[in-house]
Amino acid sequence: MEIRPHRIIKRKKTRVINVGKVRVGGDSPISVQSMTNTLTTDIKGTINQINSLDEAGADIVRVSCPDEDSTKALKDIVKDVSVPIVADIHFHYKRAIEAALKGASCLRINPGNIGNKERVLEVIKAAKDNNCSIRIGVNAGSLDQGLLEKYKEPCPEALVESAQNNIKLLEDNDFFNFKISVKSSDIFLTVKAYKKLSDICDYPLHLGVTEAGGLFTGSIKSSIGIGKLLMEGIGDTIRVSLSSDPVDEIKTGFEILKSLGIRSRGVNIISCPSCARQAFPVIETVKLLEKKLAHIKKHISLSIIGCVVNGPGEAAQTEIGLTGGGQDNNLLYLSGIPHTKVPSSEIIEKVVKLVEEKTKD
């Protein structure tokens, strides 16, 4: 029996597809994605950004391919990075074919946007021949005009119908190696559309609140939308869309998964907001620890609590805990057991040393 049944998430079982070396769907770990914001023709700059995302934990990275020069650059980019690359294609079917030939692991397209049946067949053939999956990317901001006329405005039904139309295009041509997204900048619309789509198909779903905003606002909107869906067992891969450094998208994505106990990476710091009872400067301490522990990749839980009201209780739930005490008698805990007293001036040094020791390979 599960010790904490209230934390169980019953994930919907979806089909499994491959995006390069990354399996998406089924029981596979929920993957975290981002997208480069460099010019794709800037091969060195794009490779450097992809490698930075890889270092931050990205499983998959998307690269925009708006023109032929960009798809040509893919060949050199793909051979110098280790994460699978998704080529972002919008309207020109030839860009999709070129990207598949140049080594893209996945094509992000709307099959209905790239032309007639013959063009769709050419793209599908290129994807099949090059072991390339497809993401059907439906977005409230670029819905088909016919659907806008039918529904008057973007709504869950319109997004889902668009997805269904595109699914049929691929299925009718014996292509099933795809995942789907139905994104909007509206949290309510996003969540409702994904729930409706999850009810009617078993293809893996790529979650995201599109154009969520800057780092602060966008992280909150994404956490609400993506988090709600994940808690209901919906979703196989995620992208947090921020007007910020793409590395922030990966960090935020992992924080969402970490908060739900779905997937863990790095230090999970539990800390109090601080008040007059604090025995050491909690806010400054947490900021410094976040900075000095940013290199830790192995998961470990750490509680930083400024006083004895909740400190011992939180320490009992974490691998390393610090509780503020009177007269500079702060107490370090290991797995809930008192370990050693530490003066405020030595907190950073002692905690960093303990975390690094416990996360050694």
Legacy VTK file of the C-alpha trace (Angstrom):
# vtk DataFile Version 3.0
C-alpha trace
ASCII
DATASET POLYDATA
POINTS 361 float
0.000 0.000 0.000
1.219 3.506 -0.839
2.377 5.385 2.301
0.827 8.627 1.043
-2.117 7.666 -1.199
-3.160 11.320 -1.520
-0.026 11.885 -3.617
-0.727 9.162 -6.175
-1.108 10.389 -9.760
-2.747 7.845 -12.071
-1.170 8.705 -15.401
-3.115 7.910 -18.540
-1.424 5.203 -20.606
-0.720 6.541 -24.091
1.008 5.131 -27.138
4.798 5.300 -27.193
6.638 7.182 -29.912
10.318 7.938 -30.323
11.834 11.385 -30.687
15.343 10.296 -31.521
16.660 8.471 -28.463
13.854 9.784 -26.230
10.721 7.675 -25.760
7.568 9.749 -25.286
4.342 8.279 -23.912
3.427 5.071 -22.117
5.410 4.666 -18.911
8.337 6.744 -20.177
9.476 9.639 -17.974
7.717 12.906 -18.769
10.270 14.741 -20.900
11.120 18.435 -20.639
11.618 20.532 -23.755
12.613 24.018 -24.801
13.276 25.913 -28.015
16.260 27.896 -29.220
15.897 31.628 -29.859
19.076 32.040 -31.893
19.069 32.389 -35.659
19.308 28.782 -36.837
21.754 29.917 -39.516
24.063 30.956 -36.665
25.281 27.389 -36.348
27.811 27.970 -33.568
25.430 30.105 -31.498
22.613 27.589 -31.907
24.832 24.655 -30.941
26.037 26.544 -27.863
22.477 27.276 -26.783
21.370 23.676 -27.335
24.309 22.437 -25.267
23.389 24.892 -22.481
19.857 23.504 -22.525
21.240 19.967 -22.473
23.364 20.834 -19.437
20.263 22.236 -17.700
18.471 18.906 -18.267
16.582 19.331 -21.554
15.506 16.020 -23.065
14.446 17.493 -26.425
15.147 20.852 -28.094
13.137 22.512 -30.858
14.775 24.645 -33.549
12.927 26.977 -35.909
13.335 26.280 -39.644
11.660 29.179 -41.471
13.781 28.984 -44.646
16.049 26.738 -46.685
19.244 28.140 -45.137
17.957 27.127 -41.703
17.220 23.547 -42.732
20.666 23.352 -44.367
22.207 24.427 -41.054
20.432 21.571 -39.257
22.883 19.013 -40.644
25.832 20.678 -38.893
23.828 21.401 -35.745
22.513 17.875 -35.262
25.931 16.222 -35.492
27.356 18.437 -32.729
24.623 18.032 -30.098
23.452 15.037 -28.102
19.769 15.858 -27.572
17.137 15.067 -30.226
16.194 18.071 -32.363
12.648 18.975 -33.363
12.391 21.093 -36.516
9.701 23.759 -36.183
7.869 24.026 -39.505
4.821 26.136 -40.246
3.674 26.418 -43.846
6.212 25.208 -46.390
6.184 21.453 -46.874
9.662 21.490 -48.449
11.163 22.753 -45.178
9.733 19.679 -43.435
11.195 17.320 -46.029
14.580 19.067 -45.860
14.605 18.942 -42.060
13.876 15.207 -42.030
16.699 14.624 -44.510
19.122 16.785 -42.501
18.695 14.799 -39.281
15.750 16.224 -37.350
14.267 13.657 -34.959
10.792 15.191 -35.110
8.833 17.680 -37.217
6.507 20.151 -35.537
3.827 20.844 -38.145
0.142 21.198 -38.779
-0.411 18.797 -41.690
-3.451 20.823 -42.725
-1.302 23.940 -43.176
1.249 22.526 -45.580
-0.860 22.081 -48.679
-2.711 19.413 -50.615
-2.750 15.653 -50.075
0.272 15.098 -52.338
2.401 17.449 -50.244
1.268 15.812 -47.012
2.202 12.425 -48.495
5.681 13.705 -49.386
6.236 14.925 -45.825
4.993 11.642 -44.356
7.283 9.676 -46.680
10.284 11.802 -45.629
9.391 11.269 -41.971
9.025 7.495 -42.432
12.216 7.166 -44.486
14.242 9.063 -41.897
12.705 7.619 -38.718
11.306 11.023 -37.880
8.264 11.525 -35.654
5.768 14.379 -35.991
4.152 16.744 -33.514
0.762 18.069 -34.529
0.974 21.556 -33.057
-2.459 23.179 -32.739
-2.402 26.745 -31.413
-5.310 29.033 -30.564
-3.486 31.902 -32.263
-3.267 30.199 -35.653
-6.461 28.209 -36.061
-7.810 27.394 -39.505
-10.097 30.139 -40.810
-12.904 27.637 -41.352
-12.867 26.680 -37.678
-12.848 30.325 -36.612
-15.893 30.954 -38.789
-17.621 27.889 -37.352
-16.883 28.605 -33.671
-16.555 32.440 -33.899
-13.447 32.434 -31.661
-10.819 30.015 -30.328
-12.468 27.556 -27.938
-11.700 24.038 -26.653
-13.958 22.474 -29.288
-12.157 24.317 -32.097
-8.708 23.275 -30.905
-9.771 19.646 -30.519
-11.489 19.583 -33.915
-8.327 20.971 -35.507
-6.315 18.233 -33.803
-8.779 15.571 -34.983
-8.615 16.825 -38.568
-4.826 16.622 -38.516
-4.827 13.225 -36.811
-7.054 11.882 -39.580
-4.691 13.213 -42.258
-1.807 11.242 -40.753
-3.799 8.107 -39.909
-5.308 7.969 -43.394
-1.758 7.770 -44.708
-0.673 5.029 -42.272
1.439 7.324 -40.107
1.053 6.899 -36.347
4.409 8.052 -34.967
3.151 11.391 -33.665
2.253 13.412 -30.589
-0.183 16.298 -30.262
-0.436 19.685 -28.586
-3.461 22.006 -28.288
-2.037 25.183 -26.801
-3.426 28.570 -25.876
-2.215 31.505 -23.788
-5.508 31.155 -21.875
-5.122 28.642 -19.033
-8.815 27.685 -18.971
-8.906 27.100 -22.726
-5.657 25.123 -22.638
-6.710 22.828 -19.809
-10.183 22.165 -21.207
-8.841 21.424 -24.703
-6.249 18.949 -23.433
-8.806 17.175 -21.249
-11.215 16.829 -24.167
-8.432 15.559 -26.429
-7.187 13.101 -23.802
-10.699 11.654 -23.552
-10.883 10.799 -27.249
-7.376 9.683 -28.242
-4.425 7.739 -26.872
-1.609 9.541 -28.667
1.044 11.130 -26.420
0.319 14.738 -25.511
2.807 17.601 -25.471
1.670 20.045 -22.747
2.187 23.773 -22.616
0.560 27.151 -22.056
1.746 29.021 -25.118
3.124 32.569 -24.954
2.791 32.485 -21.176
4.787 35.688 -20.637
7.969 36.660 -18.808
9.853 34.567 -16.274
7.711 35.425 -13.241
4.213 35.608 -14.761
4.846 32.874 -17.327
6.172 30.428 -14.754
3.067 30.898 -12.622
0.638 30.515 -15.554
2.502 27.453 -16.817
2.641 25.874 -13.373
-1.120 26.235 -12.975
-2.014 24.932 -16.430
0.594 22.204 -16.856
0.432 21.246 -13.180
-3.344 20.775 -13.204
-3.163 18.499 -16.232
-0.262 16.471 -14.839
-2.104 15.977 -11.549
-4.966 14.476 -13.526
-2.581 12.068 -15.246
-2.574 13.902 -18.573
0.640 14.657 -20.437
3.768 12.938 -21.706
6.146 15.812 -22.449
6.117 19.494 -21.456
7.426 22.853 -22.599
7.207 26.008 -20.479
6.998 28.933 -22.928
8.700 32.002 -21.447
9.942 35.336 -22.743
13.215 34.598 -21.004
16.429 32.632 -21.361
15.387 29.189 -22.700
17.362 27.617 -19.848
14.747 29.116 -17.501
12.120 27.048 -19.320
13.962 23.844 -18.463
14.475 24.867 -14.840
10.797 25.774 -14.453
9.692 22.575 -16.164
11.692 20.452 -13.763
10.401 22.453 -10.797
6.838 21.637 -11.878
7.644 17.927 -12.168
9.645 18.002 -8.924
6.801 19.666 -7.020
4.445 16.884 -8.091
6.908 14.118 -7.295
6.850 13.033 -10.943
10.502 13.541 -11.783
13.336 14.979 -9.751
16.553 16.768 -10.592
18.764 18.827 -8.295
18.037 20.196 -4.831
14.437 20.579 -3.718
14.586 23.424 -1.192
11.714 23.773 1.243
11.966 27.108 3.040
9.831 29.415 5.145
8.956 32.984 4.104
10.674 34.260 7.295
9.223 36.379 10.102
10.285 38.024 13.373
11.006 34.576 14.857
13.809 33.780 12.389
17.129 33.012 14.056
19.134 33.621 10.864
18.437 35.594 7.637
16.314 33.008 5.816
15.752 34.861 2.539
19.422 35.694 1.996
20.428 32.177 3.019
18.066 30.523 0.530
19.185 32.812 -2.305
22.834 31.950 -1.663
22.118 28.226 -1.374
20.156 28.205 -4.650
23.146 29.796 -6.359
25.813 27.600 -4.762
23.841 24.370 -5.277
22.756 25.038 -8.869
25.364 22.544 -10.144
23.814 19.616 -8.263
21.998 17.261 -10.643
21.183 14.361 -8.320
17.929 14.830 -6.416
18.056 15.682 -2.723
15.577 17.427 -0.412
16.642 20.287 1.855
14.575 22.274 4.367
15.626 25.727 5.554
13.333 26.920 8.357
14.081 29.993 10.462
12.692 28.830 13.808
11.560 25.818 15.847
7.823 26.204 15.159
7.867 24.134 11.954
11.589 23.437 11.587
11.840 19.993 13.237
8.683 18.777 11.472
9.969 19.826 8.041
13.402 18.358 8.816
11.720 15.015 9.481
10.476 15.018 5.870
13.752 16.003 4.181
17.188 14.472 3.797
18.929 17.554 5.159
17.196 20.077 7.395
18.198 23.313 9.100
16.194 24.816 11.947
16.928 28.208 13.483
17.642 28.257 17.209
18.097 30.927 19.859
21.507 32.331 20.753
22.929 31.242 17.373
22.221 27.584 18.129
20.866 26.570 14.721
20.472 22.827 14.323
21.262 20.669 11.300
19.304 17.439 10.805
20.064 14.412 8.645
16.934 12.458 7.687
15.071 14.003 10.619
17.730 13.174 13.213
19.626 16.025 14.937
23.158 16.093 13.543
25.093 19.147 14.690
24.679 22.732 15.847
25.870 25.403 13.460
26.331 29.153 13.963
24.649 31.428 11.419
28.004 32.480 9.959
28.746 28.868 8.941
25.344 27.827 7.570
26.193 28.211 3.878
29.508 26.379 4.111
28.122 23.505 6.205
24.961 22.973 4.167
26.747 23.105 0.809
29.337 20.601 2.051
26.653 18.200 3.308
24.648 18.388 0.069
27.736 17.794 -2.067
28.782 14.826 0.085
25.332 13.237 -0.084
25.009 13.667 -3.846
28.391 12.259 -4.810
28.174 9.483 -7.388
LINES 1 362
361 0 1 2 3 4 5 6 7 8 9 10 11 12 13 14 15 16 17 18 19 20 21 22 23 24 25 26 27 28 29 30 31 32 33 34 35 36 37 38 39 40 41 42 43 44 45 46 47 48 49 50 51 52 53 54 55 56 57 58 59 60 61 62 63 64 65 66 67 68 69 70 71 72 73 74 75 76 77 78 79 80 81 82 83 84 85 86 87 88 89 90 91 92 93 94 95 96 97 98 99 100 101 102 103 104 105 106 107 108 109 110 111 112 113 114 115 116 117 118 119 120 121 122 123 124 125 126 127 128 129 130 131 132 133 134 135 136 137 138 139 140 141 142 143 144 145 146 147 148 149 150 151 152 153 154 155 156 157 158 159 160 161 162 163 164 165 166 167 168 169 170 171 172 173 174 175 176 177 178 179 180 181 182 183 184 185 186 187 188 189 190 191 192 193 194 195 196 197 198 199 200 201 202 203 204 205 206 207 208 209 210 211 212 213 214 215 216 217 218 219 220 221 222 223 224 225 226 227 228 229 230 231 232 233 234 235 236 237 238 239 240 241 242 243 244 245 246 247 248 249 250 251 252 253 254 255 256 257 258 259 260 261 262 263 264 265 266 267 268 269 270 271 272 273 274 275 276 277 278 279 280 281 282 283 284 285 286 287 288 289 290 291 292 293 294 295 296 297 298 299 300 301 302 303 304 305 306 307 308 309 310 311 312 313 314 315 316 317 318 319 320 321 322 323 324 325 326 327 328 329 330 331 332 333 334 335 336 337 338 339 340 341 342 343 344 345 346 347 348 349 350 351 352 353 354 355 356 357 358 359 360
